[in-house]
Amino acid sequence: MSRSFDSEIAEIYNERFLEFGPLPEASMWFSKKRQFARFDIILNQIKSLSQKKKISVSDIGCGYGAFLEFLSERKYSHELHYYGYDVSDEVVKFCQKKYSNRASFHTGSIPVMDSDFIIMSGTFNFFPSRDYNAWRRYFYRVLNLLWSKLKCAMIFNLQISDQEKITEGGIVYSSQKEIENLCKSSFGNVSVITNPTIPKDMTFVVSKHSRS
């Protein structure tokens, strides 16, 4: 079932990229400012958890390479091996052409190799069905597959609401408590980060080892 959802998601994002090009709207972001606010949280967590200067990052749902551009703007100085993954072959082809000398990009949603960090910014915020239970099964399955490819931590953000739902536009709103409980029971160590400039948005950091 998840494969068919991946196919539907890929078709929608392919169409949006062909319409908007490499802009936040193509990935259903409201603005570059909100997009980068999430990226700041992710980068801060990578810096906090990194115990070596040479790290690998797999970006699941990388879109048109926005996080890679963000790292360049922030002048991230550590030696970084970046791997981008997306179900949309249109954005992957774009990234392979534009960033071939800086990173590697692959079509799909599961890394082909282990990484220190696996990040997902906005990756699970859209779903092509209003069946929340179907999204939950899809989300849980992907997290478990990603966990097996992880060395240090996976970092993802979700839209949070008191009422679990998927809007008519396909935007997913989850329960913070449910997501925390899932991560604790399945993986162990989880922390939650918020930013007042992006309300209803929470970043979950699930690490292989507890923080000292």
C-alpha positions in Angstrom: 0.0 0.0 0.0 2.8 2.4 0.9 4.2 2.0 -2.6 1.0 3.2 -4.2 1.0 6.2 -1.8 4.6 6.9 -2.8 3.5 6.8 -6.5 0.6 9.2 -5.9 2.9 11.6 -3.9 5.5 11.4 -6.6 2.9 12.3 -9.3 1.7 15.3 -7.4 5.1 16.7 -6.6 6.3 16.1 -10.2 3.4 18.2 -11.4 4.1 21.0 -8.9 7.8 21.1 -9.7 7.0 21.3 -13.4 4.6 24.2 -12.6 6.6 26.2 -10.1 10.2 25.1 -10.6 12.7 25.2 -7.7 10.6 27.4 -5.4 9.1 26.7 -1.9 5.7 26.5 -3.5 6.8 23.4 -5.5 7.3 21.6 -2.1 4.1 23.1 -0.6 6.1 25.4 1.7 4.4 28.7 2.5 7.6 30.7 2.2 11.4 30.4 2.2 11.4 32.1 5.6 9.4 29.3 7.2 11.3 26.7 5.3 14.6 28.1 6.6 13.3 28.4 10.2 12.8 24.6 10.1 16.2 24.1 8.5 17.8 26.2 11.3 16.4 23.8 13.9 17.6 20.8 12.0 21.1 22.2 11.6 21.4 23.2 15.2 20.5 19.6 16.2 23.1 18.2 13.8 25.7 20.5 15.3 24.7 19.6 18.9 24.7 15.8 18.3 27.8 15.6 15.9 30.7 14.0 17.6 33.0 14.1 14.6 33.9 16.6 11.9 33.1 14.3 9.0 29.4 13.4 8.9 26.9 12.0 6.5 23.3 13.2 6.1 20.5 11.6 4.2 17.7 14.1 3.3 14.5 12.2 2.7 12.0 14.3 0.6 14.9 16.6 -0.4 12.8 18.3 -3.1 14.9 20.6 -5.3 17.8 20.7 -2.9 16.7 23.6 -0.6 18.5 22.2 2.5 21.8 21.9 0.5 21.4 25.5 -0.5 20.7 26.5 3.1 23.9 24.8 4.3 25.8 26.8 1.7 24.2 30.1 2.9 25.0 29.2 6.5 28.6 28.3 5.5 28.5 25.0 7.3 32.1 24.1 7.7 32.2 20.4 8.7 33.0 17.9 6.0 29.6 16.7 4.9 28.5 13.8 2.7 25.0 14.7 1.6 22.6 12.3 0.0 19.2 13.5 -1.2 16.3 11.2 -1.7 12.9 12.0 -3.2 10.0 10.0 -4.7 9.7 12.7 -7.4 12.0 11.8 -10.3 11.6 15.4 -11.7 13.3 17.0 -8.7 15.9 14.3 -8.5 16.9 14.8 -12.1 17.1 18.6 -11.5 19.3 18.1 -8.4 21.5 15.6 -10.1 22.2 18.1 -12.9 22.7 21.1 -10.6 24.6 19.6 -7.6 26.4 16.6 -9.1 29.8 18.0 -7.8 28.5 18.5 -4.3 26.1 15.7 -3.4 24.4 12.6 -4.7 20.7 12.2 -5.3 18.5 9.2 -5.6 14.8 8.5 -6.5 13.1 6.8 -3.5 12.4 7.2 0.2 14.8 4.8 1.9 18.6 5.4 1.9 20.8 3.1 0.0 23.5 3.3 2.7 23.7 4.1 6.4 24.0 7.7 7.5 24.9 9.6 10.7 21.8 11.7 10.3 18.5 11.2 8.5 16.4 14.4 8.1 12.9 14.9 6.9 11.7 18.5 6.7 8.0 18.6 5.6 8.3 15.1 4.2 5.3 13.8 6.1 3.1 16.9 6.0 1.3 16.0 2.8 -0.7 12.8 2.2 -2.9 11.9 -0.9 -5.7 10.5 1.3 -7.8 11.9 4.1 -7.5 8.6 6.0 -5.4 9.4 9.0 -5.0 5.8 10.0 -3.5 5.1 6.5 -1.1 8.0 7.0 -0.2 6.7 10.5 0.7 3.2 9.1 2.7 4.7 6.3 4.6 7.0 8.6 5.3 4.3 11.2 6.5 1.9 8.5 8.9 4.5 6.9 10.3 5.5 10.3 11.1 1.9 11.1 12.9 1.4 7.8 14.9 4.6 8.3 15.9 3.6 11.8 17.7 0.6 10.4 19.8 2.9 8.2 20.8 5.3 11.0 23.9 5.8 13.0 23.2 8.9 15.2 19.8 10.5 14.9 16.8 11.1 12.7 15.2 14.6 12.7 11.8 15.3 11.3 9.1 18.0 11.6 5.3 17.6 11.7 2.3 19.8 11.9 0.7 19.4 15.3 -2.9 19.9 16.4 -5.2 18.8 19.3 -7.3 17.1 16.6 -5.6 14.5 14.4 -6.7 15.2 10.9 -5.9 15.5 7.2 -7.3 18.6 5.5 -9.0 18.7 2.2 -5.7 19.9 0.7 -3.9 16.8 2.1 -2.1 18.6 4.9 -1.5 16.2 7.9 -1.9 17.3 11.5 -0.7 14.9 14.2 -0.8 14.5 17.9 2.4 15.5 19.7 1.8 12.9 22.4 1.1 10.1 20.0 4.3 10.8 18.0 6.4 11.1 21.2 5.0 7.8 22.5 5.6 6.0 19.2 9.2 7.1 19.1 9.8 6.3 22.8 8.3 2.8 22.5 9.9 2.0 19.2 13.3 3.7 19.4 13.9 5.1 22.9 15.4 8.6 22.9 13.2 11.5 21.7 13.1 15.2 22.2 10.8 17.9 20.8 11.8 21.4 19.6 9.4 24.3 18.9 9.9 27.7 17.3 7.3 30.4 18.1 7.7 31.8 14.6 6.3 28.6 13.1 3.3 27.7 15.3 1.7 24.3 15.1 5.1 23.0 13.8 7.3 20.7 15.9 10.6 19.0 15.3 11.2 15.6 16.7 14.8 14.4 17.3 15.1 10.6 17.7 18.6 9.5 18.6 20.4 6.2 18.8 22.1 7.2 22.1 20.8 9.3 25.0 22.2 12.8 25.4 24.8 13.3 28.1 
